[in-house]
Amino acid sequence: MTTTPQPPTPRLVEVIAVPGLGEVRPGDDVAALLAGADLRDGDIVVITSKIVSKAEGRVRRAPDRTAAIEEETERVVARRGDTVISQTRHGFVMAAAGVDASNTEPGTVLLLPEDPDASARRIRAGLGAQAGVNVGVILSDTFGRPWREGLTDVAIGAAGVLPLDDFRGSSDSYGNPLNATMTALADEIAGAAELVKGKLAGVPVAVVRGLAHLVTAGDGPGVRPLVRRADDDLFRYGSRDVVFARRTIREFSERPVDPAAVRRAVAAGIAAPAPHHTTPWRFVLLESPEIRAKLLDAMREAWIADLRGDGFSEQSIAKRIRRGDVLRNAPYLVVPCLVMEGSHTYRDDRRNASEREMFVVATGAGVQNFLVQLAVEGLGSAWVSSTMFCRPVVREVLDLPGSWDPMGCVAVGHAAAPPRDRAPRDPGDFLLTR
C-alpha cells in the first residue's frame, strides 16, 4: 500500500494559468517554451497533451479521423454511429482512440503522444535544467466517463508526481476498514488545471501550487498505476466485442472458480430464445471433484469400448483419449442438457424430426449465451461434445432423468495463458444475398 505524505494544515492550493505560448510547431521544445513561467519547487505543471503531440510531430494529414482512429486503436470497445470508444496501445479506453481534429489546422488530425510518460519525463528534465526547480509534470487529455454527461481532463502522462493515494488496509474515522478506496491524484490535478485552461481560451498549460507533498524526487511510475488491468475490469468488454470475448480455452490455472459466477452464466443461458415458449435447457454443475472424476472415468471406458468396436488400434485409441484431457484438467465442469418438455408431437416423422431440431438449436443458443457470459465473468471455457456419445453413461453417473439429453460438456476455469489470436475471417465469405 502506498500512503501519500500528508501536508501541513491548513492547505491552500492555487491553479495558475500560463498564457502566451503561441502556436506550437513540430520540433519545438515544450520545456523551452515555458522558460518565462514562474515555477517554484513543488509546483506541478499540467500540460495539454495536444501541444506535446504537435511538438513531437504526431500530426497526420487526413480529410477525417477514420483512418487515424483505426491506426491508433488496439481494440474497439463500443461503436454507435460515428462514435467509437476504443482502447489505445497505451491501455487508455477513450473516444476515437484519442485522435483529435480540434485545435489543429484544417485537414489535419492530432494523435496522442507515442509515450506520454516519456514525454512528461523529458519536459520535467528540461524544466529542472533551465529553472533549477524540482517540479512534477502531468500531460492531460479530455475523457468522457461512463454513466456521466460531460467531459473532464485526466492524466495520460506523468513524471515526478504520485499518481494514486491508496487507502486500502486503513480505516476511516469510525474505524470502518477501507478495502477499495484509491484516489486518482493525477487525474484530480489534471481536472483542476483544466478549470483555468479551458477548451477555447488558448491556454494549454497551468501550474498547480500547494501540493508539493505529491511531487517526488524521481520521475516515479507515471500513469501506469491508473490504468486498470483488464483482468480487474468489471466492464472490460463493450457492446461490440462482448461476443468475441468468448474463446476456447484448453489449459487452466489452479485458481478456483467462483460458483456464483457460473450461476450468473446459467442465468444468461436460459435467456436464449426457444420454441413454443418452452425452457429446453438444463445445466448440471459438477462442483465435486469426486463426481467429475467418476464421470470422466466412466466416459473414458465407454469411449474406449466404442473405439475398439470400430476397429481402432490401441495407439490410435490412446491418442484420441488424450483429447479429453481438457475436461480432466478443468477445475469445474458443466453438462448442458436438452429437455423436450413442451414440444409438439405430429403424425409424421418428418415434422417430429423438425420439432427436435428446433429444440436442439434453442439448446445451442442457450449454451452460447452461457459461454459468452462466462467470458464476461472472466472465466475461460471449452465446449466438448463427448457426453453426446455416451448419454446413458452420463445419465447413470449423474443420476439424471431419462428425458434429459446431455449435449456435451463445458470445461470452465481461469485461462493459464492468453488465447491465441483468431484466424482472420471475412464475413463476406459466409454471406449469400438474394
Secondary structure as the mmCIF struct_conf table of DSSP 4:
data_model
#
loop_
_struct_conf.conf_type_id
_struct_conf.id
_struct_conf.beg_label_comp_id
_struct_conf.beg_label_asym_id
_struct_conf.beg_label_seq_id
_struct_conf.end_label_comp_id
_struct_conf.end_label_asym_id
_struct_conf.end_label_seq_id
HELX_LH_PP_P HELX_LH_PP_P1 THR A 4 PRO A 8
BEND BEND1 THR A 9 PRO A 10
STRN STRN1 GLU A 14 ALA A 17
TURN_TY1_P TURN_TY1_P1 PRO A 26 GLY A 27
HELX_RH_AL_P HELX_RH_AL_P1 VAL A 30 LEU A 33
TURN_TY1_P TURN_TY1_P2 LEU A 34 GLY A 36
BEND BEND2 ALA A 37 ALA A 37
TURN_TY1_P TURN_TY1_P3 ASP A 41 GLY A 42
STRN STRN2 ILE A 44 THR A 48
HELX_RH_AL_P HELX_RH_AL_P2 SER A 49 ALA A 55
TURN_TY1_P TURN_TY1_P4 GLU A 56 GLY A 57
STRN STRN3 VAL A 59 ARG A 61
BEND BEND3 PRO A 63 ARG A 65
HELX_RH_AL_P HELX_RH_AL_P3 THR A 66 GLU A 72
STRN STRN4 THR A 73 ARG A 80
TURN_TY1_P TURN_TY1_P5 GLY A 81 ASP A 82
STRN STRN5 THR A 83 THR A 88
TURN_TY1_P TURN_TY1_P6 ARG A 89 HIS A 90
BEND BEND4 GLY A 91 GLY A 91
STRN STRN6 VAL A 93 ALA A 95
HELX_RH_3T_P HELX_RH_3T_P1 ALA A 96 GLY A 98
STRN STRN7 ASP A 100 ASP A 100
BEND BEND5 SER A 102 THR A 104
TURN_TY1_P TURN_TY1_P7 PRO A 106 GLY A 107
STRN STRN8 THR A 108 LEU A 110
HELX_LH_PP_P HELX_LH_PP_P2 LEU A 111 PRO A 113
BEND BEND6 GLU A 114 ASP A 115
HELX_RH_AL_P HELX_RH_AL_P4 PRO A 116 ALA A 131
STRN STRN9 GLY A 136 ARG A 145
TURN_TY1_P TURN_TY1_P8 PRO A 146 TRP A 147
STRN STRN10 ARG A 148 ALA A 159
BEND BEND7 GLY A 160 GLY A 160
STRN STRN11 VAL A 161 VAL A 161
STRN STRN12 LEU A 164 ASP A 166
TURN_TY1_P TURN_TY1_P9 ARG A 168 GLY A 169
STRN STRN13 SER A 171 SER A 171
TURN_TY1_P TURN_TY1_P10 SER A 173 TYR A 174
BEND BEND8 GLY A 175 GLY A 175
STRN STRN14 PRO A 177 PRO A 177
BEND BEND9 ASN A 179 ALA A 180
STRN STRN15 MET A 182 ALA A 184
HELX_RH_AL_P HELX_RH_AL_P5 LEU A 185 LYS A 197
BEND BEND10 LYS A 199 ALA A 201
STRN STRN16 VAL A 205 ARG A 209
BEND BEND11 GLY A 210 GLY A 210
HELX_RH_3T_P HELX_RH_3T_P2 ALA A 212 LEU A 214
STRN STRN17 VAL A 215 VAL A 215
BEND BEND12 ALA A 217 GLY A 218
TURN_TY1_P TURN_TY1_P11 GLY A 222 VAL A 223
HELX_RH_3T_P HELX_RH_3T_P3 ARG A 224 LEU A 226
BEND BEND13 VAL A 227 VAL A 227
HELX_RH_3T_P HELX_RH_3T_P4 ALA A 230 ASP A 232
TURN_TY1_P TURN_TY1_P12 LEU A 234 PHE A 235
BEND BEND14 TYR A 237 TYR A 237
TURN_TY1_P TURN_TY1_P13 SER A 239 VAL A 242
HELX_RH_3T_P HELX_RH_3T_P5 VAL A 243 ALA A 245
STRN STRN18 THR A 248 THR A 248
STRN STRN19 PHE A 252 PHE A 252
BEND BEND15 GLU A 254 GLU A 254
HELX_LH_PP_P HELX_LH_PP_P3 ARG A 255 VAL A 257
HELX_RH_AL_P HELX_RH_AL_P6 PRO A 259 GLY A 269
TURN_TY1_P TURN_TY1_P14 ILE A 270 ALA A 271
BEND BEND16 ALA A 272 ALA A 272
HELX_RH_3T_P HELX_RH_3T_P6 PRO A 275 HIS A 277
STRN STRN20 TRP A 281 LEU A 286
HELX_RH_AL_P HELX_RH_AL_P7 PRO A 289 GLY A 309
TURN_TY1_P TURN_TY1_P15 ASP A 310 GLY A 311
HELX_RH_AL_P HELX_RH_AL_P8 GLU A 314 ILE A 321
HELX_RH_3T_P HELX_RH_3T_P7 ARG A 322 GLY A 324
HELX_RH_AL_P HELX_RH_AL_P9 ASP A 325 ARG A 328
TURN_TY1_P TURN_TY1_P16 ASN A 329 ASN A 329
BEND BEND17 PRO A 331 PRO A 331
STRN STRN21 TYR A 332 LEU A 338
TURN_TY1_P TURN_TY1_P17 GLU A 341 GLY A 342
BEND BEND18 ARG A 347 ASP A 348
HELX_RH_AL_P HELX_RH_AL_P10 ASP A 349 VAL A 376
TURN_TY1_P TURN_TY1_P18 GLU A 377 GLY A 378
STRN STRN22 GLY A 380 VAL A 384
HELX_RH_3T_P HELX_RH_3T_P8 SER A 386 PHE A 389
HELX_RH_AL_P HELX_RH_AL_P11 ARG A 391 LEU A 398
TURN_TY1_P TURN_TY1_P19 ASP A 399 ASP A 399
TURN_TY1_P TURN_TY1_P20 GLY A 402 SER A 403
STRN STRN23 ASP A 405 PRO A 406
STRN STRN24 CYS A 409 GLY A 413
STRN STRN25 ALA A 415 ALA A 415
BEND BEND19 ALA A 416 ALA A 417
HELX_LH_PP_P HELX_LH_PP_P4 PRO A 418 PRO A 424
HELX_RH_3T_P HELX_RH_3T_P9 PRO A 427 PHE A 430
#
